[in-house]
């Protein structure tokens, strides 16, 4: 079973509406990141903040859980949003290489170029969130196959 992932920039007050949305990137600024799960975001968090896995995991508890096979939403900590928003293209490419070599990405066989592209999109979205005083949310919905 795969997961559909949308990362969006929104206000905290939008959380219920995001949870009820079938495709949040159609309603808010955001990107699609299919099959990039919570652990991959935590790996990125650890890489950019220097926090341990245990510390970072505590920051990625669900802020919205729908019943049944509905979406789960996590809030990306503002610290990570700010770090992403401030990274230049060269730094993002280097982080992408390192992240692609991490266990979570390597076992999924995600190409370095794909990881770098995702980071560029995340950084652009983080800049939007930062400029509009919003937060980044990870909306994950299981795909039934």
Chimera marker file (.cmm) of the C-alpha trace (Angstrom):
<marker_set name="trace">
<marker id="1" x="0.000" y="0.000" z="0.000" r="1" g="1" b="0" radius="0.5"/>
<marker id="2" x="1.394" y="3.402" z="-1.002" r="1" g="1" b="0" radius="0.5"/>
<marker id="3" x="0.646" y="6.795" z="0.418" r="1" g="1" b="0" radius="0.5"/>
<marker id="4" x="-0.348" y="10.030" z="-1.222" r="1" g="1" b="0" radius="0.5"/>
<marker id="5" x="1.503" y="12.915" z="0.369" r="1" g="1" b="0" radius="0.5"/>
<marker id="6" x="0.819" y="16.627" z="0.049" r="1" g="1" b="0" radius="0.5"/>
<marker id="7" x="2.988" y="19.180" z="1.798" r="1" g="1" b="0" radius="0.5"/>
<marker id="8" x="1.154" y="22.447" z="2.088" r="1" g="1" b="0" radius="0.5"/>
<marker id="9" x="1.594" y="25.921" z="3.467" r="1" g="1" b="0" radius="0.5"/>
<marker id="10" x="-1.410" y="26.999" z="5.528" r="1" g="1" b="0" radius="0.5"/>
<marker id="11" x="-2.612" y="28.668" z="8.680" r="1" g="1" b="0" radius="0.5"/>
<marker id="12" x="-3.076" y="26.629" z="11.848" r="1" g="1" b="0" radius="0.5"/>
<marker id="13" x="-6.807" y="27.482" z="11.695" r="1" g="1" b="0" radius="0.5"/>
<marker id="14" x="-7.070" y="25.569" z="8.389" r="1" g="1" b="0" radius="0.5"/>
<marker id="15" x="-6.225" y="22.213" z="9.969" r="1" g="1" b="0" radius="0.5"/>
<marker id="16" x="-9.763" y="20.753" z="9.939" r="1" g="1" b="0" radius="0.5"/>
<marker id="17" x="-10.374" y="21.915" z="6.357" r="1" g="1" b="0" radius="0.5"/>
<marker id="18" x="-7.057" y="20.371" z="5.284" r="1" g="1" b="0" radius="0.5"/>
<marker id="19" x="-8.048" y="17.107" z="6.947" r="1" g="1" b="0" radius="0.5"/>
<marker id="20" x="-11.375" y="17.101" z="5.120" r="1" g="1" b="0" radius="0.5"/>
<marker id="21" x="-9.800" y="17.892" z="1.754" r="1" g="1" b="0" radius="0.5"/>
<marker id="22" x="-9.344" y="15.125" z="-0.785" r="1" g="1" b="0" radius="0.5"/>
<marker id="23" x="-6.390" y="16.869" z="-2.440" r="1" g="1" b="0" radius="0.5"/>
<marker id="24" x="-5.055" y="19.820" z="-0.404" r="1" g="1" b="0" radius="0.5"/>
<marker id="25" x="-2.613" y="21.050" z="-3.085" r="1" g="1" b="0" radius="0.5"/>
<marker id="26" x="-5.680" y="22.075" z="-5.102" r="1" g="1" b="0" radius="0.5"/>
<marker id="27" x="-6.733" y="24.442" z="-2.319" r="1" g="1" b="0" radius="0.5"/>
<marker id="28" x="-3.480" y="25.635" z="-0.698" r="1" g="1" b="0" radius="0.5"/>
<marker id="29" x="0.071" y="26.286" z="-1.872" r="1" g="1" b="0" radius="0.5"/>
<marker id="30" x="1.770" y="22.933" z="-1.837" r="1" g="1" b="0" radius="0.5"/>
<marker id="31" x="3.539" y="20.052" z="-3.507" r="1" g="1" b="0" radius="0.5"/>
<marker id="32" x="2.913" y="16.353" z="-3.997" r="1" g="1" b="0" radius="0.5"/>
<marker id="33" x="5.495" y="13.944" z="-2.601" r="1" g="1" b="0" radius="0.5"/>
<marker id="34" x="4.073" y="10.451" z="-3.115" r="1" g="1" b="0" radius="0.5"/>
<marker id="35" x="5.468" y="7.752" z="-0.802" r="1" g="1" b="0" radius="0.5"/>
<marker id="36" x="7.704" y="10.174" z="1.115" r="1" g="1" b="0" radius="0.5"/>
<marker id="37" x="6.685" y="9.006" z="4.565" r="1" g="1" b="0" radius="0.5"/>
<marker id="38" x="7.042" y="10.476" z="8.055" r="1" g="1" b="0" radius="0.5"/>
<marker id="39" x="10.430" y="8.815" z="8.639" r="1" g="1" b="0" radius="0.5"/>
<marker id="40" x="11.872" y="10.435" z="5.525" r="1" g="1" b="0" radius="0.5"/>
<marker id="41" x="10.790" y="13.856" z="6.793" r="1" g="1" b="0" radius="0.5"/>
<marker id="42" x="12.323" y="13.032" z="10.165" r="1" g="1" b="0" radius="0.5"/>
<marker id="43" x="15.588" y="12.079" z="8.419" r="1" g="1" b="0" radius="0.5"/>
<marker id="44" x="15.602" y="15.472" z="6.705" r="1" g="1" b="0" radius="0.5"/>
<marker id="45" x="14.858" y="17.146" z="10.019" r="1" g="1" b="0" radius="0.5"/>
<marker id="46" x="17.783" y="15.386" z="11.724" r="1" g="1" b="0" radius="0.5"/>
<marker id="47" x="20.132" y="16.233" z="8.876" r="1" g="1" b="0" radius="0.5"/>
<marker id="48" x="19.320" y="19.945" z="8.896" r="1" g="1" b="0" radius="0.5"/>
<marker id="49" x="18.891" y="20.538" z="12.628" r="1" g="1" b="0" radius="0.5"/>
<marker id="50" x="21.408" y="18.116" z="14.108" r="1" g="1" b="0" radius="0.5"/>
<marker id="51" x="18.748" y="16.665" z="16.419" r="1" g="1" b="0" radius="0.5"/>
<marker id="52" x="18.802" y="12.978" z="17.234" r="1" g="1" b="0" radius="0.5"/>
<marker id="53" x="16.201" y="10.674" z="15.731" r="1" g="1" b="0" radius="0.5"/>
<marker id="54" x="14.511" y="10.313" z="19.126" r="1" g="1" b="0" radius="0.5"/>
<marker id="55" x="14.284" y="14.092" z="19.611" r="1" g="1" b="0" radius="0.5"/>
<marker id="56" x="12.988" y="14.687" z="16.097" r="1" g="1" b="0" radius="0.5"/>
<marker id="57" x="10.346" y="11.947" z="16.299" r="1" g="1" b="0" radius="0.5"/>
<marker id="58" x="8.682" y="13.794" z="19.175" r="1" g="1" b="0" radius="0.5"/>
<marker id="59" x="8.131" y="16.770" z="16.847" r="1" g="1" b="0" radius="0.5"/>
<marker id="60" x="6.225" y="14.679" z="14.299" r="1" g="1" b="0" radius="0.5"/>
<marker id="61" x="3.178" y="13.528" z="16.210" r="1" g="1" b="0" radius="0.5"/>
<marker id="62" x="-0.104" y="13.728" z="14.266" r="1" g="1" b="0" radius="0.5"/>
<marker id="63" x="-2.039" y="16.981" z="14.649" r="1" g="1" b="0" radius="0.5"/>
<marker id="64" x="-5.060" y="15.548" z="12.789" r="1" g="1" b="0" radius="0.5"/>
<marker id="65" x="-6.216" y="11.950" z="12.370" r="1" g="1" b="0" radius="0.5"/>
<marker id="66" x="-9.285" y="11.054" z="10.340" r="1" g="1" b="0" radius="0.5"/>
<marker id="67" x="-11.167" y="7.881" z="11.095" r="1" g="1" b="0" radius="0.5"/>
<marker id="68" x="-10.930" y="4.788" z="8.915" r="1" g="1" b="0" radius="0.5"/>
<marker id="69" x="-8.728" y="5.204" z="5.877" r="1" g="1" b="0" radius="0.5"/>
<marker id="70" x="-8.677" y="8.980" z="6.004" r="1" g="1" b="0" radius="0.5"/>
<marker id="71" x="-5.700" y="11.289" z="6.103" r="1" g="1" b="0" radius="0.5"/>
<marker id="72" x="-3.223" y="11.929" z="8.875" r="1" g="1" b="0" radius="0.5"/>
<marker id="73" x="-1.623" y="15.354" z="9.172" r="1" g="1" b="0" radius="0.5"/>
<marker id="74" x="1.719" y="16.260" z="10.712" r="1" g="1" b="0" radius="0.5"/>
<marker id="75" x="3.030" y="19.768" z="11.233" r="1" g="1" b="0" radius="0.5"/>
<marker id="76" x="6.599" y="20.365" z="10.111" r="1" g="1" b="0" radius="0.5"/>
<marker id="77" x="8.369" y="22.158" z="12.970" r="1" g="1" b="0" radius="0.5"/>
<marker id="78" x="8.975" y="25.837" z="12.267" r="1" g="1" b="0" radius="0.5"/>
<marker id="79" x="12.706" y="25.300" z="12.834" r="1" g="1" b="0" radius="0.5"/>
<marker id="80" x="12.890" y="23.018" z="9.794" r="1" g="1" b="0" radius="0.5"/>
<marker id="81" x="10.698" y="25.335" z="7.705" r="1" g="1" b="0" radius="0.5"/>
<marker id="82" x="13.027" y="28.252" z="8.469" r="1" g="1" b="0" radius="0.5"/>
<marker id="83" x="16.165" y="26.233" z="7.677" r="1" g="1" b="0" radius="0.5"/>
<marker id="84" x="14.702" y="25.084" z="4.348" r="1" g="1" b="0" radius="0.5"/>
<marker id="85" x="13.618" y="28.628" z="3.486" r="1" g="1" b="0" radius="0.5"/>
<marker id="86" x="17.149" y="29.948" z="3.976" r="1" g="1" b="0" radius="0.5"/>
<marker id="87" x="19.136" y="27.307" z="2.089" r="1" g="1" b="0" radius="0.5"/>
<marker id="88" x="20.643" y="28.239" z="-1.263" r="1" g="1" b="0" radius="0.5"/>
<marker id="89" x="20.500" y="25.933" z="-4.297" r="1" g="1" b="0" radius="0.5"/>
<marker id="90" x="24.031" y="24.537" z="-3.840" r="1" g="1" b="0" radius="0.5"/>
<marker id="91" x="23.379" y="23.712" z="-0.200" r="1" g="1" b="0" radius="0.5"/>
<marker id="92" x="20.080" y="22.043" z="-1.111" r="1" g="1" b="0" radius="0.5"/>
<marker id="93" x="21.852" y="19.886" z="-3.689" r="1" g="1" b="0" radius="0.5"/>
<marker id="94" x="24.445" y="18.797" z="-1.109" r="1" g="1" b="0" radius="0.5"/>
<marker id="95" x="21.735" y="18.033" z="1.456" r="1" g="1" b="0" radius="0.5"/>
<marker id="96" x="19.853" y="16.084" z="-1.220" r="1" g="1" b="0" radius="0.5"/>
<marker id="97" x="22.899" y="13.903" z="-1.899" r="1" g="1" b="0" radius="0.5"/>
<marker id="98" x="23.365" y="13.197" z="1.790" r="1" g="1" b="0" radius="0.5"/>
<marker id="99" x="19.661" y="12.548" z="2.344" r="1" g="1" b="0" radius="0.5"/>
<marker id="100" x="19.475" y="10.174" z="-0.645" r="1" g="1" b="0" radius="0.5"/>
<marker id="101" x="22.283" y="8.159" z="0.962" r="1" g="1" b="0" radius="0.5"/>
<marker id="102" x="20.367" y="7.858" z="4.258" r="1" g="1" b="0" radius="0.5"/>
<marker id="103" x="18.907" y="4.480" z="5.151" r="1" g="1" b="0" radius="0.5"/>
<marker id="104" x="15.279" y="5.604" z="4.759" r="1" g="1" b="0" radius="0.5"/>
<marker id="105" x="15.786" y="6.865" z="1.213" r="1" g="1" b="0" radius="0.5"/>
<marker id="106" x="18.325" y="4.262" z="0.126" r="1" g="1" b="0" radius="0.5"/>
<marker id="107" x="16.038" y="1.330" z="0.961" r="1" g="1" b="0" radius="0.5"/>
<marker id="108" x="13.282" y="2.988" z="-1.106" r="1" g="1" b="0" radius="0.5"/>
<marker id="109" x="15.638" y="3.351" z="-4.076" r="1" g="1" b="0" radius="0.5"/>
<marker id="110" x="14.866" y="7.049" z="-4.517" r="1" g="1" b="0" radius="0.5"/>
<marker id="111" x="17.280" y="8.621" z="-7.016" r="1" g="1" b="0" radius="0.5"/>
<marker id="112" x="19.527" y="11.464" z="-5.826" r="1" g="1" b="0" radius="0.5"/>
<marker id="113" x="18.056" y="13.767" z="-8.478" r="1" g="1" b="0" radius="0.5"/>
<marker id="114" x="14.539" y="13.029" z="-7.208" r="1" g="1" b="0" radius="0.5"/>
<marker id="115" x="15.535" y="13.864" z="-3.636" r="1" g="1" b="0" radius="0.5"/>
<marker id="116" x="17.249" y="17.068" z="-4.761" r="1" g="1" b="0" radius="0.5"/>
<marker id="117" x="14.199" y="18.091" z="-6.789" r="1" g="1" b="0" radius="0.5"/>
<marker id="118" x="11.940" y="17.417" z="-3.806" r="1" g="1" b="0" radius="0.5"/>
<marker id="119" x="14.182" y="19.548" z="-1.578" r="1" g="1" b="0" radius="0.5"/>
<marker id="120" x="14.098" y="22.431" z="-4.086" r="1" g="1" b="0" radius="0.5"/>
<marker id="121" x="10.287" y="22.280" z="-4.091" r="1" g="1" b="0" radius="0.5"/>
<marker id="122" x="10.168" y="22.054" z="-0.283" r="1" g="1" b="0" radius="0.5"/>
<marker id="123" x="12.499" y="25.033" z="0.044" r="1" g="1" b="0" radius="0.5"/>
<marker id="124" x="10.309" y="27.101" z="-2.312" r="1" g="1" b="0" radius="0.5"/>
<marker id="125" x="7.244" y="26.128" z="-0.283" r="1" g="1" b="0" radius="0.5"/>
<marker id="126" x="9.050" y="26.932" z="2.972" r="1" g="1" b="0" radius="0.5"/>
<marker id="127" x="9.797" y="30.410" z="1.601" r="1" g="1" b="0" radius="0.5"/>
<marker id="128" x="6.096" y="30.882" z="0.864" r="1" g="1" b="0" radius="0.5"/>
<marker id="129" x="5.159" y="29.742" z="4.378" r="1" g="1" b="0" radius="0.5"/>
<marker id="130" x="7.817" y="31.971" z="5.919" r="1" g="1" b="0" radius="0.5"/>
<marker id="131" x="6.763" y="35.048" z="3.927" r="1" g="1" b="0" radius="0.5"/>
<marker id="132" x="3.059" y="34.537" z="4.747" r="1" g="1" b="0" radius="0.5"/>
<marker id="133" x="3.616" y="33.622" z="8.409" r="1" g="1" b="0" radius="0.5"/>
<marker id="134" x="2.139" y="30.166" z="7.814" r="1" g="1" b="0" radius="0.5"/>
<marker id="135" x="3.164" y="26.623" z="8.726" r="1" g="1" b="0" radius="0.5"/>
<marker id="136" x="4.033" y="23.596" z="6.638" r="1" g="1" b="0" radius="0.5"/>
<marker id="137" x="1.800" y="20.563" z="7.039" r="1" g="1" b="0" radius="0.5"/>
<marker id="138" x="2.288" y="17.022" z="5.760" r="1" g="1" b="0" radius="0.5"/>
<marker id="139" x="-1.034" y="15.504" z="4.653" r="1" g="1" b="0" radius="0.5"/>
<marker id="140" x="-0.754" y="11.732" z="4.197" r="1" g="1" b="0" radius="0.5"/>
<marker id="141" x="-3.490" y="9.529" z="2.822" r="1" g="1" b="0" radius="0.5"/>
<marker id="142" x="-3.132" y="5.762" z="2.340" r="1" g="1" b="0" radius="0.5"/>
<marker id="143" x="-3.736" y="4.490" z="-1.174" r="1" g="1" b="0" radius="0.5"/>
<marker id="144" x="-5.792" y="1.353" z="-1.251" r="1" g="1" b="0" radius="0.5"/>
<marker id="145" x="-4.576" y="-1.029" z="-3.936" r="1" g="1" b="0" radius="0.5"/>
<link id1="1" id2="2" r="1" g="1" b="0" radius="0.2"/>
<link id1="2" id2="3" r="1" g="1" b="0" radius="0.2"/>
<link id1="3" id2="4" r="1" g="1" b="0" radius="0.2"/>
<link id1="4" id2="5" r="1" g="1" b="0" radius="0.2"/>
<link id1="5" id2="6" r="1" g="1" b="0" radius="0.2"/>
<link id1="6" id2="7" r="1" g="1" b="0" radius="0.2"/>
<link id1="7" id2="8" r="1" g="1" b="0" radius="0.2"/>
<link id1="8" id2="9" r="1" g="1" b="0" radius="0.2"/>
<link id1="9" id2="10" r="1" g="1" b="0" radius="0.2"/>
<link id1="10" id2="11" r="1" g="1" b="0" radius="0.2"/>
<link id1="11" id2="12" r="1" g="1" b="0" radius="0.2"/>
<link id1="12" id2="13" r="1" g="1" b="0" radius="0.2"/>
<link id1="13" id2="14" r="1" g="1" b="0" radius="0.2"/>
<link id1="14" id2="15" r="1" g="1" b="0" radius="0.2"/>
<link id1="15" id2="16" r="1" g="1" b="0" radius="0.2"/>
<link id1="16" id2="17" r="1" g="1" b="0" radius="0.2"/>
<link id1="17" id2="18" r="1" g="1" b="0" radius="0.2"/>
<link id1="18" id2="19" r="1" g="1" b="0" radius="0.2"/>
<link id1="19" id2="20" r="1" g="1" b="0" radius="0.2"/>
<link id1="20" id2="21" r="1" g="1" b="0" radius="0.2"/>
<link id1="21" id2="22" r="1" g="1" b="0" radius="0.2"/>
<link id1="22" id2="23" r="1" g="1" b="0" radius="0.2"/>
<link id1="23" id2="24" r="1" g="1" b="0" radius="0.2"/>
<link id1="24" id2="25" r="1" g="1" b="0" radius="0.2"/>
<link id1="25" id2="26" r="1" g="1" b="0" radius="0.2"/>
<link id1="26" id2="27" r="1" g="1" b="0" radius="0.2"/>
<link id1="27" id2="28" r="1" g="1" b="0" radius="0.2"/>
<link id1="28" id2="29" r="1" g="1" b="0" radius="0.2"/>
<link id1="29" id2="30" r="1" g="1" b="0" radius="0.2"/>
<link id1="30" id2="31" r="1" g="1" b="0" radius="0.2"/>
<link id1="31" id2="32" r="1" g="1" b="0" radius="0.2"/>
<link id1="32" id2="33" r="1" g="1" b="0" radius="0.2"/>
<link id1="33" id2="34" r="1" g="1" b="0" radius="0.2"/>
<link id1="34" id2="35" r="1" g="1" b="0" radius="0.2"/>
<link id1="35" id2="36" r="1" g="1" b="0" radius="0.2"/>
<link id1="36" id2="37" r="1" g="1" b="0" radius="0.2"/>
<link id1="37" id2="38" r="1" g="1" b="0" radius="0.2"/>
<link id1="38" id2="39" r="1" g="1" b="0" radius="0.2"/>
<link id1="39" id2="40" r="1" g="1" b="0" radius="0.2"/>
<link id1="40" id2="41" r="1" g="1" b="0" radius="0.2"/>
<link id1="41" id2="42" r="1" g="1" b="0" radius="0.2"/>
<link id1="42" id2="43" r="1" g="1" b="0" radius="0.2"/>
<link id1="43" id2="44" r="1" g="1" b="0" radius="0.2"/>
<link id1="44" id2="45" r="1" g="1" b="0" radius="0.2"/>
<link id1="45" id2="46" r="1" g="1" b="0" radius="0.2"/>
<link id1="46" id2="47" r="1" g="1" b="0" radius="0.2"/>
<link id1="47" id2="48" r="1" g="1" b="0" radius="0.2"/>
<link id1="48" id2="49" r="1" g="1" b="0" radius="0.2"/>
<link id1="49" id2="50" r="1" g="1" b="0" radius="0.2"/>
<link id1="50" id2="51" r="1" g="1" b="0" radius="0.2"/>
<link id1="51" id2="52" r="1" g="1" b="0" radius="0.2"/>
<link id1="52" id2="53" r="1" g="1" b="0" radius="0.2"/>
<link id1="53" id2="54" r="1" g="1" b="0" radius="0.2"/>
<link id1="54" id2="55" r="1" g="1" b="0" radius="0.2"/>
<link id1="55" id2="56" r="1" g="1" b="0" radius="0.2"/>
<link id1="56" id2="57" r="1" g="1" b="0" radius="0.2"/>
<link id1="57" id2="58" r="1" g="1" b="0" radius="0.2"/>
<link id1="58" id2="59" r="1" g="1" b="0" radius="0.2"/>
<link id1="59" id2="60" r="1" g="1" b="0" radius="0.2"/>
<link id1="60" id2="61" r="1" g="1" b="0" radius="0.2"/>
<link id1="61" id2="62" r="1" g="1" b="0" radius="0.2"/>
<link id1="62" id2="63" r="1" g="1" b="0" radius="0.2"/>
<link id1="63" id2="64" r="1" g="1" b="0" radius="0.2"/>
<link id1="64" id2="65" r="1" g="1" b="0" radius="0.2"/>
<link id1="65" id2="66" r="1" g="1" b="0" radius="0.2"/>
<link id1="66" id2="67" r="1" g="1" b="0" radius="0.2"/>
<link id1="67" id2="68" r="1" g="1" b="0" radius="0.2"/>
<link id1="68" id2="69" r="1" g="1" b="0" radius="0.2"/>
<link id1="69" id2="70" r="1" g="1" b="0" radius="0.2"/>
<link id1="70" id2="71" r="1" g="1" b="0" radius="0.2"/>
<link id1="71" id2="72" r="1" g="1" b="0" radius="0.2"/>
<link id1="72" id2="73" r="1" g="1" b="0" radius="0.2"/>
<link id1="73" id2="74" r="1" g="1" b="0" radius="0.2"/>
<link id1="74" id2="75" r="1" g="1" b="0" radius="0.2"/>
<link id1="75" id2="76" r="1" g="1" b="0" radius="0.2"/>
<link id1="76" id2="77" r="1" g="1" b="0" radius="0.2"/>
<link id1="77" id2="78" r="1" g="1" b="0" radius="0.2"/>
<link id1="78" id2="79" r="1" g="1" b="0" radius="0.2"/>
<link id1="79" id2="80" r="1" g="1" b="0" radius="0.2"/>
<link id1="80" id2="81" r="1" g="1" b="0" radius="0.2"/>
<link id1="81" id2="82" r="1" g="1" b="0" radius="0.2"/>
<link id1="82" id2="83" r="1" g="1" b="0" radius="0.2"/>
<link id1="83" id2="84" r="1" g="1" b="0" radius="0.2"/>
<link id1="84" id2="85" r="1" g="1" b="0" radius="0.2"/>
<link id1="85" id2="86" r="1" g="1" b="0" radius="0.2"/>
<link id1="86" id2="87" r="1" g="1" b="0" radius="0.2"/>
<link id1="87" id2="88" r="1" g="1" b="0" radius="0.2"/>
<link id1="88" id2="89" r="1" g="1" b="0" radius="0.2"/>
<link id1="89" id2="90" r="1" g="1" b="0" radius="0.2"/>
<link id1="90" id2="91" r="1" g="1" b="0" radius="0.2"/>
<link id1="91" id2="92" r="1" g="1" b="0" radius="0.2"/>
<link id1="92" id2="93" r="1" g="1" b="0" radius="0.2"/>
<link id1="93" id2="94" r="1" g="1" b="0" radius="0.2"/>
<link id1="94" id2="95" r="1" g="1" b="0" radius="0.2"/>
<link id1="95" id2="96" r="1" g="1" b="0" radius="0.2"/>
<link id1="96" id2="97" r="1" g="1" b="0" radius="0.2"/>
<link id1="97" id2="98" r="1" g="1" b="0" radius="0.2"/>
<link id1="98" id2="99" r="1" g="1" b="0" radius="0.2"/>
<link id1="99" id2="100" r="1" g="1" b="0" radius="0.2"/>
<link id1="100" id2="101" r="1" g="1" b="0" radius="0.2"/>
<link id1="101" id2="102" r="1" g="1" b="0" radius="0.2"/>
<link id1="102" id2="103" r="1" g="1" b="0" radius="0.2"/>
<link id1="103" id2="104" r="1" g="1" b="0" radius="0.2"/>
<link id1="104" id2="105" r="1" g="1" b="0" radius="0.2"/>
<link id1="105" id2="106" r="1" g="1" b="0" radius="0.2"/>
<link id1="106" id2="107" r="1" g="1" b="0" radius="0.2"/>
<link id1="107" id2="108" r="1" g="1" b="0" radius="0.2"/>
<link id1="108" id2="109" r="1" g="1" b="0" radius="0.2"/>
<link id1="109" id2="110" r="1" g="1" b="0" radius="0.2"/>
<link id1="110" id2="111" r="1" g="1" b="0" radius="0.2"/>
<link id1="111" id2="112" r="1" g="1" b="0" radius="0.2"/>
<link id1="112" id2="113" r="1" g="1" b="0" radius="0.2"/>
<link id1="113" id2="114" r="1" g="1" b="0" radius="0.2"/>
<link id1="114" id2="115" r="1" g="1" b="0" radius="0.2"/>
<link id1="115" id2="116" r="1" g="1" b="0" radius="0.2"/>
<link id1="116" id2="117" r="1" g="1" b="0" radius="0.2"/>
<link id1="117" id2="118" r="1" g="1" b="0" radius="0.2"/>
<link id1="118" id2="119" r="1" g="1" b="0" radius="0.2"/>
<link id1="119" id2="120" r="1" g="1" b="0" radius="0.2"/>
<link id1="120" id2="121" r="1" g="1" b="0" radius="0.2"/>
<link id1="121" id2="122" r="1" g="1" b="0" radius="0.2"/>
<link id1="122" id2="123" r="1" g="1" b="0" radius="0.2"/>
<link id1="123" id2="124" r="1" g="1" b="0" radius="0.2"/>
<link id1="124" id2="125" r="1" g="1" b="0" radius="0.2"/>
<link id1="125" id2="126" r="1" g="1" b="0" radius="0.2"/>
<link id1="126" id2="127" r="1" g="1" b="0" radius="0.2"/>
<link id1="127" id2="128" r="1" g="1" b="0" radius="0.2"/>
<link id1="128" id2="129" r="1" g="1" b="0" radius="0.2"/>
<link id1="129" id2="130" r="1" g="1" b="0" radius="0.2"/>
<link id1="130" id2="131" r="1" g="1" b="0" radius="0.2"/>
<link id1="131" id2="132" r="1" g="1" b="0" radius="0.2"/>
<link id1="132" id2="133" r="1" g="1" b="0" radius="0.2"/>
<link id1="133" id2="134" r="1" g="1" b="0" radius="0.2"/>
<link id1="134" id2="135" r="1" g="1" b="0" radius="0.2"/>
<link id1="135" id2="136" r="1" g="1" b="0" radius="0.2"/>
<link id1="136" id2="137" r="1" g="1" b="0" radius="0.2"/>
<link id1="137" id2="138" r="1" g="1" b="0" radius="0.2"/>
<link id1="138" id2="139" r="1" g="1" b="0" radius="0.2"/>
<link id1="139" id2="140" r="1" g="1" b="0" radius="0.2"/>
<link id1="140" id2="141" r="1" g="1" b="0" radius="0.2"/>
<link id1="141" id2="142" r="1" g="1" b="0" radius="0.2"/>
<link id1="142" id2="143" r="1" g="1" b="0" radius="0.2"/>
<link id1="143" id2="144" r="1" g="1" b="0" radius="0.2"/>
<link id1="144" id2="145" r="1" g="1" b="0" radius="0.2"/>
</marker_set>
